[in-house]
Each structure stands twice: as structure tokens, then as C-alpha cells.
Amino acid sequence: MLKARRKKQRTRKDLARIAKRAKKLRKQNVKTERADAPGKEPV
């Protein structure tokens, strides 16, 4: 039972870390897209 609980906690932590990284990358991509867009001022 303890193993299952630990595995669930670990999975939740991993998913949270992946989501956080994806959010960071998405934010970074938006910045580069704005900078690369012709005729638009970089924000």
C-alpha cells in the first residue's frame, strides 16, 4: 500500500514539473514569436 501511495505522489510531482516546464517554454515561445513577427514591436 505504501509503495502505491509513494508512486502516486511521485507521478503527481512529475506531472506538476512537466506542466510547469511546458508553461515556461510556452511563455518563452510567445516572446520569440512576437520578436520575430514583422511590423510588430517586441513587447
C-alpha positions in Angstrom: 0.0 0.0 0.0 2.8 2.4 0.9 4.5 1.7 -2.5 1.3 2.6 -4.4 1.0 5.8 -2.4 4.6 6.8 -3.0 4.2 6.0 -6.7 1.1 8.2 -6.9 2.8 11.0 -5.1 5.9 10.7 -7.4 3.7 10.7 -10.5 1.8 13.8 -9.3 5.0 15.6 -8.7 6.4 14.6 -12.1 3.3 15.8 -13.9 3.4 19.1 -12.0 7.0 19.6 -13.0 6.2 18.8 -16.6 3.3 21.2 -16.6 5.5 23.9 -15.1 8.2 23.4 -17.7 5.6 23.4 -20.6 4.2 26.7 -19.3 7.7 28.2 -19.1 8.5 27.1 -22.7 5.2 28.3 -24.0 5.9 31.7 -22.4 9.4 31.8 -24.0 8.0 30.8 -27.4 5.4 33.7 -27.3 8.3 36.1 -26.6 10.3 34.9 -29.6 7.3 34.9 -31.9 6.5 38.5 -31.0 10.1 39.5 -31.6 10.2 37.7 -35.0 6.9 39.0 -36.2 7.4 41.6 -39.0 5.9 45.1 -38.4 5.3 44.5 -34.7 7.1 46.0 -31.8 8.7 43.5 -29.4 7.0 43.5 -26.0 
